[in-house]
Structures are given as structure tokens and as C-alpha cells.
Amino acid sequence: MKLALGTVQLGLNYGISNPGGRTPLDEAGRVLDAARAAGMELLDTAALYGEAETVLGLLANGPEFRVVTKTCRFGKHRILATDAAALRQTLLRSLARLRREAVEGLLVHHAPDLLAPGGEALFAEMQRLREEGRVRKIGVSVYTPEEAEQVLARFAVQLIQVPCSVFDQRLLGGGQLRDLALRGVEIHARSAFLQGLLLMEPAALPPYFEKIRPALEALRAAARTAGTDVLGLCLGFVQRLPEVHAVVCGVTRAAELSELVERGRAAPQLPDLRALAQSDTAILDPSRWPPRALR
Ligand SMILES: NC(=O)c1ccc[n+]([C@@H]2O[C@H](COP(=O)([O-])OP(=O)(O)OC[C@H]3O[C@@H](n4cnc5c(N)ncnc54)[C@H](OP(=O)(O)O)[C@@H]3O)[C@@H](O)[C@H]2O)c1
């Protein structure tokens, strides 16, 4: 099963199309039950996702799930030895909250932290945590192809999380996904629905996104041609990529996850979707969306 569960929605108010905010605990239990029933194994979380790790510790600390978590964010011009110590403390706290001895993966949440002068100290600390058996694989989460290239040039990462969708084909077009796979790096793709934006009715788009309305309408037309819906097309596109090990999808309700599992199993014949690729990073990178854009 390539489908993996993203858990930011279980710990924070998150998502452009999520008026309901953070998923309540009882519904989180149903989401994880649906994941278990579907044979999903991978949970993506982070120390910065509010209560998400604690929720997983309560509801999903068994061997049926493998967990990938992420480091704290430094955002500094220079990384110091004390930052490496803070990274270790954050991981130990994550393990305590997750009620686990070890995690499947630890990703640097903010790639510029690794690339900053002194970033080697963070990677060395992660290697020590791996040697101690607290982490099985170490790596990074990126927002851009450039970050992926710069990290790969300096660090022997085993695991990487990248944004990828029908609209965001940057790492495909640029060949980074192929290079990563050739180097044996395990690839987790997120944002197949661009935080839910791709699933929105074109007529319901907030003004900030008006410029992609024609592309969203073209996406819907392509889905109809393929005999599926936008959910099936978007998931199928990323799931189909041979380089991708896991497709990390966020949901706010168990019903959404069951639908994803069903679509994931359908695997419709997909047309060539390269023409739907967008290049405007003001749209492709949710971290650049101005808060008011979401209303
Ligand atoms: N820097 C990083 O490392 C980073 C950044 C972002 C995300 N992530 C990870 O990636 C995960 C996914 O987040 P994402 O931003 O990439 O989101 P995404 O998977 O592209 O989209 C998630 C949104 O899609 C909607 N959705 C999902 N299934 C649906 C269904 N069956 N029917 C209708 N709508 C459905 C939900 O929107 P509604 O809210 O409308 O229900 C959900 O909030 C996160 O949980 C997190 O683990 C990591």
C-alpha cells in the first residue's frame, strides 16, 4: 500500500478547505481505525504538528504502524552545537509522546537548517540517534527542487519528503525525482491535493487563487475523460510514479480516508497530464499563501 496517512490535521487547524479545524479525538480514532483496516502502515507526523504525536501515542502506538516524524525548526543563519542538542531533546520528547522506543524515520522539517553554516552538526546528531537505534532512516522534508539538490549534494540522506501533484510536477520535470531514486533515497510524496485546493469547486475558489480557475476546470475535464473524479485523478497521478514509495495524504474525517483507499485501489487509466503542470510558486508553495488568501 503506497498510501500513507499525514497527521497534521489531527494536531492543528490546517487545510485550505477545512472549515472544521483540527480533527476531534474520537474522529481521529476512526481515521486511524480506517487506516488500520485498509492495511496502511505509514504515519507522517512532526513535533510541530501541535498534539498530533500525542494523539498517535494514545491511538496508534502499535507495531502495525511505522512513524516518520520531523525535527524542530531552527530558522537561524548559523547552526550551533546547542541546536544539535535541542534536536536530540525534541526527538526524545517525540518518542515519549508517540509512546515508542524508535521511529521509522526522522526528517529535518526545515531544509534550510541543514544548509545553513554548521548544519552538519544536525545531521551528525541524527546519525548518532540512528546508531542508538532510536531512528531507522534519516532525511529531510523539502519545499523546492533546489532544496532537494542542495541537500543531496552535501548529505547522505536515506529518506526525503517532497511536494508532488498534477499541478506540481517540478521534481519530475527537473529530473530530481529520478536522481533521488537512482541514489536509493526513499521518496515520500505529499500534497497530492495541494492541501485540498485541487479538490475545491472552481467557482468556490478564494480570490487569491482565481488565476488557476481555468487549470482547475481543465483538471476536472481530464478526470471526466479518464472516467474518474479529481480525487481519483490526483491520487492516481502520484501513486503511479515508480520513484515514489509513499503518497502522504491528509484527511480530516474517516470517510475521506476510506474514499482515498477506494480510489487508490481503482487505479484508472490516466491521460498524459504534463500539460496541467503549473509553475507559479505563489500557488504551488502553500507556505507562500498569505493567510488572508484562505478566506
Ligand atoms: N513541510 C512538510 O513536511 C509538510 C508540509 C505539508 C504537509 N505535510 C504532511 O503532508 C500531509 C498532507 O498534507 P497536505 O498539505 O499535503 O494535504 P493534501 O494531502 O494535499 O490534502 C489534504 C486535504 O485534502 C482533502 N481531502 C483528502 N481526502 C479527501 C476526500 N476523500 N474527499 C474530499 N477532500 C479530501 C482534505 O481537505 P478538507 O480539509 O476539505 O477535508 C485534506 O485536508 C500532512 O498531514 C502532513 O503530514 C508535510
Ligand as a Chemical Component Dictionary entry (heavy atoms), coordinates in Angstrom:
data_LIG
# 
_chem_comp.id                   LIG 
_chem_comp.type                 NON-POLYMER 
_chem_comp.pdbx_formal_charge   0 
_chem_comp.three_letter_code    LIG 
# 
loop_
_chem_comp_atom.comp_id 
_chem_comp_atom.atom_id 
_chem_comp_atom.alt_atom_id 
_chem_comp_atom.type_symbol 
_chem_comp_atom.charge 
_chem_comp_atom.model_Cartn_x 
_chem_comp_atom.model_Cartn_y 
_chem_comp_atom.model_Cartn_z 
_chem_comp_atom.pdbx_ordinal 
LIG N1  N1  N 0  6.812   20.552 5.263  1  
LIG C1  C1  C 0  6.282   19.361 5.457  2  
LIG O1  O1  O 0  6.981   18.445 5.830  3  
LIG C2  C2  C 0  4.785   19.162 5.198  4  
LIG C3  C3  C 0  4.014   20.198 4.656  5  
LIG C4  C4  C 0  2.646   19.937 4.425  6  
LIG C5  C5  C 0  2.111   18.683 4.736  7  
LIG N2  N2  N 1  2.912   17.705 5.254  8  
LIG C6  C6  C 0  2.355   16.357 5.534  9  
LIG O2  O2  O 0  1.523   16.004 4.445  10 
LIG C7  C7  C 0  0.212   15.662 4.908  11 
LIG C8  C8  C 0  -0.799  16.040 3.870  12 
LIG O3  O3  O 0  -0.955  17.418 3.873  13 
LIG P1  P1  P 0  -1.046  18.229 2.527  14 
LIG O4  O4  O 0  -0.969  19.627 2.795  15 
LIG O5  O5  O -1 -0.047  17.654 1.644  16 
LIG O6  O6  O 0  -2.502  17.914 2.070  17 
LIG P2  P2  P 0  -3.096  17.049 0.892  18 
LIG O7  O7  O 0  -2.918  15.622 1.210  19 
LIG O8  O8  O 0  -2.650  17.558 -0.400 20 
LIG O9  O9  O 0  -4.618  17.493 1.087  21 
LIG C9  C9  C 0  -5.250  17.209 2.281  22 
LIG C10 C10 C 0  -6.673  17.753 2.185  23 
LIG O10 O10 O 0  -7.341  17.119 1.104  24 
LIG C11 C11 C 0  -8.738  16.961 1.437  25 
LIG N3  N3  N 0  -9.151  15.581 1.241  26 
LIG C12 C12 C 0  -8.470  14.468 1.483  27 
LIG N4  N4  N 0  -9.212  13.374 1.206  28 
LIG C13 C13 C 0  -10.389 13.824 0.758  29 
LIG C14 C14 C 0  -11.594 13.191 0.309  30 
LIG N5  N5  N 0  -11.704 11.870 0.283  31 
LIG N6  N6  N 0  -12.589 13.968 -0.105 32 
LIG C15 C15 C 0  -12.501 15.326 -0.075 33 
LIG N7  N7  N 0  -11.403 16.001 0.374  34 
LIG C16 C16 C 0  -10.377 15.249 0.782  35 
LIG C17 C17 C 0  -8.893  17.325 2.901  36 
LIG O11 O11 O 0  -9.463  18.598 2.882  37 
LIG P3  P3  P 0  -10.615 19.037 3.860  38 
LIG O12 O12 O 0  -9.871  19.818 4.821  39 
LIG O13 O13 O 0  -11.507 19.796 2.954  40 
LIG O14 O14 O 0  -11.286 17.858 4.455  41 
LIG C18 C18 C 0  -7.478  17.387 3.426  42 
LIG O15 O15 O 0  -7.282  18.355 4.412  43 
LIG C19 C19 C 0  0.072   16.407 6.240  44 
LIG O16 O16 O 0  -0.880  15.806 7.091  45 
LIG C20 C20 C 0  1.483   16.295 6.784  46 
LIG O17 O17 O 0  1.642   15.031 7.413  47 
LIG C21 C21 C 0  4.235   17.927 5.486  48 
# 
loop_
_chem_comp_bond.comp_id 
_chem_comp_bond.atom_id_1 
_chem_comp_bond.atom_id_2 
_chem_comp_bond.value_order 
_chem_comp_bond.pdbx_ordinal 
LIG N1  C1  SING 1  
LIG C1  O1  DOUB 2  
LIG C1  C2  SING 3  
LIG C2  C3  SING 4  
LIG C2  C21 DOUB 5  
LIG C3  C4  DOUB 6  
LIG C4  C5  SING 7  
LIG C5  N2  DOUB 8  
LIG N2  C6  SING 9  
LIG N2  C21 SING 10 
LIG C6  O2  SING 11 
LIG C6  C20 SING 12 
LIG O2  C7  SING 13 
LIG C7  C8  SING 14 
LIG C7  C19 SING 15 
LIG C8  O3  SING 16 
LIG O3  P1  SING 17 
LIG P1  O4  DOUB 18 
LIG P1  O5  SING 19 
LIG P1  O6  SING 20 
LIG O6  P2  SING 21 
LIG P2  O7  DOUB 22 
LIG P2  O8  SING 23 
LIG P2  O9  SING 24 
LIG O9  C9  SING 25 
LIG C9  C10 SING 26 
LIG C10 O10 SING 27 
LIG C10 C18 SING 28 
LIG O10 C11 SING 29 
LIG C11 N3  SING 30 
LIG C11 C17 SING 31 
LIG N3  C12 SING 32 
LIG N3  C16 SING 33 
LIG C12 N4  DOUB 34 
LIG N4  C13 SING 35 
LIG C13 C14 SING 36 
LIG C13 C16 DOUB 37 
LIG C14 N5  SING 38 
LIG C14 N6  DOUB 39 
LIG N6  C15 SING 40 
LIG C15 N7  DOUB 41 
LIG N7  C16 SING 42 
LIG C17 O11 SING 43 
LIG C17 C18 SING 44 
LIG O11 P3  SING 45 
LIG P3  O12 DOUB 46 
LIG P3  O13 SING 47 
LIG P3  O14 SING 48 
LIG C18 O15 SING 49 
LIG C19 O16 SING 50 
LIG C19 C20 SING 51 
LIG C20 O17 SING 52 
# 
